[in-house]
Amino acid sequence: MKRAVPKNVTVPSGARVGGIVAGGLPFTVRIVAGKFAGRDLTSPSDARVRPTAENVRASLLDALAEDLPRARVLDLFAGTGALGLEAISRGALSADFVEFRPASLHALRANVATLRLRDRTRIFKRDALPFAAGLAPESYDIAFADPPYESRMLDRLIDTWKGNLFARVLAVEHAKNHVVPRGQFHRVLGDSAITIFRAPRGAVRPIVARKESFG
C-alpha cells in the first residue's frame, strides 16, 4: 500500500513523504470512516515509500460500501494496513495482511495493536504474489492490492486472480497511466486510479450470513 518516490522529485519542506515529513518529522495516517474514524495509524519512517493518499483510500472504500459488511478481507502489499483496517472499521469481519518489509511490518503490527484488533487479523510475512498464487478459490470476499507504482506486479496479480478467483472482489490502486483490464468500476484521482474487478456471475457461490464472532 505504498509507492516509491521518484528520485527526480523535489519534495517541498514540510511535505509528507513515506512515513516522515520532509525534514525528518514523523506523521500519521488516519482512519477516514466507520467505528475507528479519526484514529491515527503509524506509518513507516522510510522516505522511499508513502501510504496511499487518504482521498484515494476513502474513494475505494466508499465504492465497496455494500460489499464490506461481514466480509473477509485480504490486504496485499499491506504497508501500514490502512486499507484492511479501514475495511474492518466500516464493517468487515476480518482482515489478513501480507507484507515483508521490516519497517512496514513494524508499523502494521503497531496499528493492529493500537486498534485492539489482534483477534480479527492475521499478518503474513510473505511476498504478495506467491501468497496470492497459492490461495484456493473463494478464500476471501474482498482483496485489496496497492503494489509499487509502475511495476508489473499489478499485472501479474490480476492474471493470478483471473486464474484462481481467490476473492470475489479485487480492488486495486495504480498509477493513472498504468493500463489494466477493464473493471466493473474505475476512477481517476489525480495521478492515481482505482479499479475494481468482480468475479463473473456464477463463478463463486453467493455469500451467506456468517456466524463467526470476533470479540
Backbone torsions as a table, in degrees:
resi	resn	phi	psi	omega
1	MET	NA	48.3	-175.2
2	LYS	-159.8	162.4	179.1
3	ARG	-141.5	149.3	-178.0
4	ALA	-70.3	144.7	175.3
5	VAL	-85.7	121.2	-177.9
6	PRO	-56.3	144.1	-176.0
7	LYS	-64.9	-27.2	-175.0
8	ASN	-92.0	10.0	179.4
9	VAL	-91.2	130.4	175.0
10	THR	-92.7	124.4	-177.2
11	VAL	-95.4	120.9	178.6
12	PRO	-62.1	151.2	177.9
13	SER	-59.0	129.9	179.4
14	GLY	89.4	-7.3	-179.9
15	ALA	-72.0	150.0	-179.1
16	ARG	-87.7	121.3	178.9
17	VAL	-140.6	130.0	-178.4
18	GLY	60.3	-141.3	179.1
19	GLY	-92.6	14.1	-178.1
20	ILE	-135.1	158.2	168.2
21	VAL	-90.1	137.8	-179.4
22	ALA	-50.0	127.4	-173.5
23	GLY	110.5	-8.0	171.0
24	GLY	101.1	2.4	-177.8
25	LEU	-88.2	131.6	-179.5
26	PRO	-70.4	154.1	173.7
27	PHE	-139.9	169.8	-179.6
28	THR	-126.6	157.5	172.4
29	VAL	-100.4	155.6	-179.5
30	ARG	-125.7	155.1	172.0
31	ILE	-72.6	134.1	-173.2
32	VAL	-85.4	-43.1	-171.7
33	ALA	-145.0	165.8	176.8
34	GLY	93.5	-160.0	-175.1
35	LYS	-56.5	-38.6	-176.2
36	PHE	-103.4	21.0	-177.9
37	ALA	-53.2	132.3	178.5
38	GLY	88.3	-9.9	179.7
39	ARG	-73.8	138.5	-179.2
40	ASP	-81.4	146.5	174.3
41	LEU	-120.0	139.2	178.0
42	THR	-76.3	141.9	176.3
43	SER	-114.1	153.9	178.3
44	PRO	-62.8	139.3	175.0
45	SER	-84.2	73.0	-175.2
46	ASP	-143.8	107.8	-175.2
47	ALA	-68.7	-7.8	-179.7
48	ARG	-78.8	-18.2	-176.6
49	VAL	-132.5	161.8	177.0
50	ARG	-146.9	147.3	-180.0
51	PRO	-69.2	161.6	174.8
52	THR	-56.6	135.7	178.4
53	ALA	-57.6	142.0	-174.8
54	GLU	-59.1	-41.1	-178.4
55	ASN	-67.5	-31.8	177.9
56	VAL	-69.6	-45.6	178.6
57	ARG	-61.4	-43.9	-179.4
58	ALA	-62.3	-42.7	-179.9
59	SER	-63.7	-41.1	179.7
60	LEU	-64.5	-46.1	-179.8
61	LEU	-67.9	-36.2	177.2
62	ASP	-61.6	-39.2	-179.1
63	ALA	-67.0	-20.0	-178.4
64	LEU	-106.2	16.6	-173.6
65	ALA	-53.9	-39.0	-177.6
66	GLU	-77.6	-17.3	-178.3
67	ASP	-91.2	-19.7	-169.3
68	LEU	-73.2	-38.7	-175.8
69	PRO	-54.3	123.0	177.2
70	ARG	64.5	17.6	-177.4
71	ALA	-78.6	147.0	168.9
72	ARG	-91.3	119.6	-170.7
73	VAL	-112.0	142.7	172.9
74	LEU	-119.7	128.6	178.7
75	ASP	-115.1	100.4	-179.9
76	LEU	-88.5	149.9	-173.7
77	PHE	52.2	50.5	-161.7
78	ALA	-66.1	-31.6	-177.7
79	GLY	58.8	-121.0	179.6
80	THR	-74.0	-15.3	-175.5
81	GLY	85.6	11.1	-173.3
82	ALA	-58.9	-39.1	-179.1
83	LEU	-66.4	-50.2	-179.6
84	GLY	-65.3	-39.4	-179.7
85	LEU	-68.7	-39.5	176.5
86	GLU	-67.9	-32.9	176.0
87	ALA	-60.4	-43.4	176.3
88	ILE	-63.6	-42.0	178.1
89	SER	-56.4	-32.4	-176.9
90	ARG	-96.2	9.5	171.5
91	GLY	119.9	-3.2	177.8
92	ALA	-65.0	151.1	-177.9
93	LEU	-74.8	-42.9	-174.2
94	SER	-157.3	166.5	177.3
95	ALA	-146.2	135.1	171.4
96	ASP	-108.6	137.3	-176.9
97	PHE	-116.9	137.4	178.9
98	VAL	-122.2	117.5	-177.5
99	GLU	-158.2	149.3	179.4
100	PHE	-129.7	-11.1	-179.6
101	ARG	-75.2	128.7	-174.6
102	PRO	-55.8	-44.9	-178.2
103	ALA	-64.5	-40.0	178.6
104	SER	-67.9	-40.7	178.0
105	LEU	-61.4	-40.0	178.8
106	HIS	-61.1	-46.5	179.5
107	ALA	-66.1	-41.8	-179.6
108	LEU	-60.6	-47.6	179.6
109	ARG	-63.5	-37.8	178.0
110	ALA	-63.8	-39.7	-179.3
111	ASN	-68.2	-41.4	177.0
112	VAL	-61.4	-42.8	179.7
113	ALA	-66.0	-42.5	-178.6
114	THR	-60.4	-39.2	-179.7
115	LEU	-88.1	0.7	178.7
116	ARG	55.4	52.4	-177.0
117	LEU	-118.8	22.9	-178.9
118	ARG	-61.1	-31.9	-177.4
119	ASP	-80.6	-5.5	179.1
120	ARG	-119.4	9.3	-176.6
121	THR	-136.0	157.3	169.8
122	ARG	-136.9	143.8	179.5
123	ILE	-119.0	125.8	-179.9
124	PHE	-112.7	120.3	176.3
125	LYS	-84.9	82.9	-174.2
126	ARG	-144.3	163.9	170.3
127	ASP	-79.5	135.0	-171.2
128	ALA	-64.4	-38.5	-174.2
129	LEU	-67.1	-52.1	177.0
130	PRO	-66.1	-30.1	176.4
131	PHE	-60.4	-49.4	-179.1
132	ALA	-64.4	-38.5	-178.6
133	ALA	-64.2	-26.4	-178.0
134	GLY	-89.1	0.8	-177.5
135	LEU	-82.3	150.0	174.6
136	ALA	-82.6	158.3	174.9
137	PRO	-56.5	145.1	176.5
138	GLU	64.7	24.1	178.5
139	SER	-65.7	-29.5	-178.2
140	TYR	-138.0	159.9	174.0
141	ASP	-84.9	-42.1	-178.8
142	ILE	-133.5	133.0	173.2
143	ALA	-120.2	129.8	175.0
144	PHE	-103.0	146.6	175.6
145	ALA	-148.0	129.1	176.1
146	ASP	-136.8	71.3	-179.4
147	PRO	-71.1	167.7	178.0
148	PRO	-53.4	137.1	-180.0
149	TYR	-60.9	150.0	176.6
150	GLU	67.0	15.2	178.4
151	SER	-102.6	160.3	177.8
152	ARG	-84.9	-1.2	-179.4
153	MET	-61.3	-35.0	178.6
154	LEU	-62.7	-44.5	-179.9
155	ASP	-61.7	-42.1	179.4
156	ARG	-65.5	-38.6	179.5
157	LEU	-65.9	-43.1	178.6
158	ILE	-61.7	-40.9	177.2
159	ASP	-61.8	-41.5	178.3
160	THR	-61.8	-45.3	180.0
161	TRP	-61.3	-42.3	178.7
162	LYS	-62.1	-30.4	-177.9
163	GLY	-79.1	-36.4	-176.5
164	ASN	-125.1	-1.5	177.0
165	LEU	43.4	56.2	-177.6
166	PHE	-69.9	-9.0	175.0
167	ALA	-144.6	150.6	178.1
168	ARG	-66.3	-34.4	-179.3
169	VAL	-129.1	134.1	172.3
170	LEU	-116.8	118.9	-177.6
171	ALA	-116.9	123.1	-173.1
172	VAL	-127.3	149.0	169.2
173	GLU	-109.6	142.9	-178.9
174	HIS	-158.9	167.3	174.8
175	ALA	-62.8	143.3	-174.4
176	LYS	-63.4	-24.8	179.8
177	ASN	-92.7	5.9	176.2
178	HIS	-87.1	110.7	-176.7
179	VAL	-76.8	124.3	177.2
180	VAL	-124.5	163.5	176.7
181	PRO	-57.7	156.6	-179.9
182	ARG	-65.5	129.7	178.7
183	GLY	-106.9	-179.7	178.3
184	GLN	-73.8	-24.0	-179.0
185	PHE	-144.9	139.6	178.8
186	HIS	-148.8	135.3	178.1
187	ARG	-146.7	138.2	176.4
188	VAL	-101.4	132.4	179.0
189	LEU	-132.4	97.5	-176.6
190	GLY	65.0	-125.6	179.1
191	ASP	-86.8	-2.9	-176.9
192	SER	-108.0	163.1	174.1
193	ALA	-143.0	152.7	173.5
194	ILE	-123.1	139.1	178.9
195	THR	-134.0	136.0	-179.3
196	ILE	-119.2	126.2	177.0
197	PHE	-108.6	143.0	177.2
198	ARG	-124.3	141.6	177.3
199	ALA	-60.9	143.1	179.6
200	PRO	-56.8	145.7	179.0
201	ARG	-54.9	129.7	179.8
202	GLY	89.5	-9.7	-179.0
203	ALA	-77.0	-26.3	176.9
204	VAL	-129.8	156.2	-179.3
205	ARG	-72.0	147.6	176.2
206	PRO	-60.1	146.4	177.7
207	ILE	-77.7	132.2	176.4
208	VAL	-109.8	162.8	179.9
209	ALA	-59.1	134.0	-177.4
210	ARG	-101.4	149.1	-178.0
211	LYS	-99.4	-3.8	-179.3
212	GLU	-59.0	141.3	178.4
213	SER	-129.4	129.1	179.4
214	PHE	-118.3	112.3	172.4
215	GLY	39.7	NA	NA
